[in-house]
Amino acid sequence: MTVQPGSSPADAYEIRRFRAAPATAPDFGVTEQWIRAVNYGFYEKAIGEEYLAKIAQAYLDDDRELTGAYETLASGSPAFGHERPVATFGTLRKTLNVGHGQLVQAHLVTAVTVRTDHRRRGLLRRLMGEDLARAKADGVAIAALTASEASIYRRFGFGVATRERRITVTTGPQFRLAVPTSGRVIAAEPSAMLDLAPKIFARAHRATPGSVDRQERYRLRAAGQWDHETGGTDAALRVAVHLDDDGTADGYAAYSFRGWDHEPATVSIRDLVAATPEAYLGLWDYLGSLDLIRSVEWDEAPVEDPLAWALVDPRAIRLGVDTDMLWLRILDVEAALGARHLAHDGELVLRVEDPLGFTTGTYRLAVSAGRSHIERLADDDTTPGDLALDIAELSSVYVGGVSPVTLAEAGRIRAGRSGGSARLVTDASLTLARMFAVERPAHCSTHF
Ligand SMILES: CC(=O)SCCNC(=O)CCNC(=O)[C@H](O)C(C)(C)COP(=O)(O)OP(=O)(O)OC[C@H]1O[C@@H](n2cnc3c(N)ncnc32)[C@H](O)[C@@H]1OP(=O)(O)O
């Protein structure tokens, strides 16, 4: 049978789900072909045996589930053979900080590719629909991803929950903090990060709403043992560690020099993790005073950046593009909202629409004396709604990364009953914003 472009007969693809095998296992070929398909899908260079083995081991450490769509024998003789999936879809479970120090298990979706000669036949839709249904059946209340393009995932109920920003900081004489820093910063051997990076990150994770726990790859990268191109040693990496007044490591910056051909002399931050505001400013004070360096660039700065307010000359920091970072997708409204602290007393009735049907319904949120009760109303319940919104919007506001008032002004949050005035929508959105307020600006520094 031949598969026509634009069509996807049910028997054209077989969906297989499995865990990675280590490179020493007899069935490693299945894992290898899956990894090669991901690399192909993201236009990466073909990689060697050692790098493959390392990726497989990291997948094992993270307990990733690998899903592949394989052409069935009925579809003739495919390019790269029947063992190479034409679509890949990876998942792993990590905690998400939902505010006020609460960590909730999230279902992370990653490595989504559909090979060009099989695109737009509904493979992504099928894999996503089946996968989210399985995660919900497992009792996971929220899914998450970071997106290659912002136009793909809203149709599956995902909304942007945090953003990040590219910054360039002029160093040298123009760089000066208006406030004294505490503790001290030391240069460290990158290998020290094997032990330190997860410990420091764990503290930062607990302190930051919107943070997602990290994959093994981050630890190896901070330790200079995972060069993106080769998977081998990252010879350019430098590491600085912030120690608090008691000498405990509470922040690190991993960075590299762009080379003498680059004007002005520039250092790029690969990763910067601070468990405290003091560590954050201390690390910046260090980076801002590197001899011979005139500029520090960072692609993953928080949008609400204390550095911008701590500088004597605020124009020493140039704010570049600000892009969507973490996308969230609530799978179970009662469980997701029940898992987080709602910070403001009040009562609201929300009408939620869900393009995949998982959460469509009407919910009452009641918060009294700091205790919250979330209840899904019966389908024939006629309680008037305060707000109507899609699950993507409820997911966007979930960790406090955007105000519901802003989404109401964007027309994404609407009146929950016919004839509801704009004033009522603003008031109810403000109540929702207060309920969902978090203790610090939401930020996610984990790409997956
Ligand atoms: C979480 C991550 O891993 S992000 C990485 C995503 N992967 C990439 O960017 C790699 C390159 N791109 C691809 O591999 C593929 O084009 C994919 C995975 C984005 C899409 O796969 P496909 O199988 O072609 O998608 P599918 O046919 O199921 O389309 C589902 C819907 O998404 C839409 N869609 C698919 N890709 C895109 C896109 N890039 N931009 C906008 N809409 C898109 C389709 O039009 C379709 O819409 P509809 O059903 O609402 O009418």
The ligand as an SDF file (V2000), in Angstrom:
LIG
                    3D

 51 53  0  0  0  0  0  0  0  0999 V2000
    8.1080   20.0330   22.4930 C   0  0  0  0  0  0  0  0  0  0  0  0
    9.0290   19.9830   21.3280 C   0  0  0  0  0  0  0  0  0  0  0  0
    9.7180   19.0360   21.1320 O   0  0  0  0  0  0  0  0  0  0  0  0
    9.0520   21.3340   20.2610 S   0  0  0  0  0  0  0  0  0  0  0  0
    9.7460   20.7060   18.7410 C   0  0  0  0  0  0  0  0  0  0  0  0
    8.7490   20.5230   17.6380 C   0  0  0  0  0  0  0  0  0  0  0  0
    9.4610   19.9570   16.4820 N   0  0  0  0  0  0  0  0  0  0  0  0
    9.9980   20.6960   15.4870 C   0  0  0  0  0  0  0  0  0  0  0  0
    9.8820   21.9080   15.4430 O   0  0  0  0  0  0  0  0  0  0  0  0
   10.7860   19.9340   14.4510 C   0  0  0  0  0  0  0  0  0  0  0  0
   10.3220   20.2770   13.0240 C   0  0  0  0  0  0  0  0  0  0  0  0
    8.8840   20.1060   12.8360 N   0  0  0  0  0  0  0  0  0  0  0  0
    8.2530   18.8930   12.8790 C   0  0  0  0  0  0  0  0  0  0  0  0
    8.8820   17.8800   13.1620 O   0  0  0  0  0  0  0  0  0  0  0  0
    6.7820   18.7990   12.5620 C   0  0  0  0  0  0  0  0  0  0  0  0
    6.4820   19.7670   11.6020 O   0  0  0  0  0  0  0  0  0  0  0  0
    5.8310   19.0100   13.7780 C   0  0  0  0  0  0  0  0  0  0  0  0
    6.1810   18.0060   14.8560 C   0  0  0  0  0  0  0  0  0  0  0  0
    5.9880   20.4150   14.3510 C   0  0  0  0  0  0  0  0  0  0  0  0
    4.3730   18.8400   13.3200 C   0  0  0  0  0  0  0  0  0  0  0  0
    4.1210   17.4820   13.0170 O   0  0  0  0  0  0  0  0  0  0  0  0
    2.9310   17.0340   12.0040 P   0  0  0  0  0  0  0  0  0  0  0  0
    2.7660   15.5760   12.1250 O   0  0  0  0  0  0  0  0  0  0  0  0
    3.1910   17.6170   10.6850 O   0  0  0  0  0  0  0  0  0  0  0  0
    1.6700   17.7360   12.6650 O   0  0  0  0  0  0  0  0  0  0  0  0
    0.1400   17.3200   12.4270 P   0  0  0  0  0  0  0  0  0  0  0  0
   -0.0450   16.9080   10.9950 O   0  0  0  0  0  0  0  0  0  0  0  0
   -0.2790   16.3320   13.4520 O   0  0  0  0  0  0  0  0  0  0  0  0
   -0.5690   18.7000   12.6810 O   0  0  0  0  0  0  0  0  0  0  0  0
   -1.4010   18.9160   13.7910 C   0  0  0  0  0  0  0  0  0  0  0  0
   -1.8740   20.3420   13.7280 C   0  0  0  0  0  0  0  0  0  0  0  0
   -0.7760   21.2200   13.9930 O   0  0  0  0  0  0  0  0  0  0  0  0
   -0.6100   22.1360   12.9110 C   0  0  0  0  0  0  0  0  0  0  0  0
    0.8380   22.3470   12.7850 N   0  0  0  0  0  0  0  0  0  0  0  0
    1.7700   21.3710   12.6660 C   0  0  0  0  0  0  0  0  0  0  0  0
    2.9840   21.9410   12.6110 N   0  0  0  0  0  0  0  0  0  0  0  0
    2.8130   23.2670   12.7030 C   0  0  0  0  0  0  0  0  0  0  0  0
    3.7020   24.3810   12.6890 C   0  0  0  0  0  0  0  0  0  0  0  0
    5.0300   24.2070   12.5790 N   0  0  0  0  0  0  0  0  0  0  0  0
    3.1740   25.6110   12.8170 N   0  0  0  0  0  0  0  0  0  0  0  0
    1.8360   25.7850   12.9050 C   0  0  0  0  0  0  0  0  0  0  0  0
    0.9430   24.7540   12.9200 N   0  0  0  0  0  0  0  0  0  0  0  0
    1.4350   23.5270   12.8100 C   0  0  0  0  0  0  0  0  0  0  0  0
   -1.2040   21.4460   11.7250 C   0  0  0  0  0  0  0  0  0  0  0  0
   -1.5890   22.3800   10.7540 O   0  0  0  0  0  0  0  0  0  0  0  0
   -2.3960   20.7430   12.3540 C   0  0  0  0  0  0  0  0  0  0  0  0
   -3.3950   21.7060   12.5950 O   0  0  0  0  0  0  0  0  0  0  0  0
   -4.9390   21.2990   12.8120 P   0  0  0  0  0  0  0  0  0  0  0  0
   -4.9930   19.8430   13.1530 O   0  0  0  0  0  0  0  0  0  0  0  0
   -5.3760   22.1520   13.9440 O   0  0  0  0  0  0  0  0  0  0  0  0
   -5.5930   21.6180   11.5230 O   0  0  0  0  0  0  0  0  0  0  0  0
  1  2  1  0
  2  3  2  0
  2  4  1  0
  4  5  1  0
  5  6  1  0
  6  7  1  0
  7  8  1  0
  8  9  2  0
  8 10  1  0
 10 11  1  0
 11 12  1  0
 12 13  1  0
 13 14  2  0
 13 15  1  0
 15 16  1  0
 15 17  1  0
 17 18  1  0
 17 19  1  0
 17 20  1  0
 20 21  1  0
 21 22  1  0
 22 23  2  0
 22 24  1  0
 22 25  1  0
 25 26  1  0
 26 27  2  0
 26 28  1  0
 26 29  1  0
 29 30  1  0
 30 31  1  0
 31 32  1  0
 31 46  1  0
 32 33  1  0
 33 34  1  0
 33 44  1  0
 34 35  1  0
 34 43  1  0
 35 36  2  0
 36 37  1  0
 37 38  1  0
 37 43  2  0
 38 39  1  0
 38 40  2  0
 40 41  1  0
 41 42  2  0
 42 43  1  0
 44 45  1  0
 44 46  1  0
 46 47  1  0
 47 48  1  0
 48 49  2  0
 48 50  1  0
 48 51  1  0
M  END
$$$$
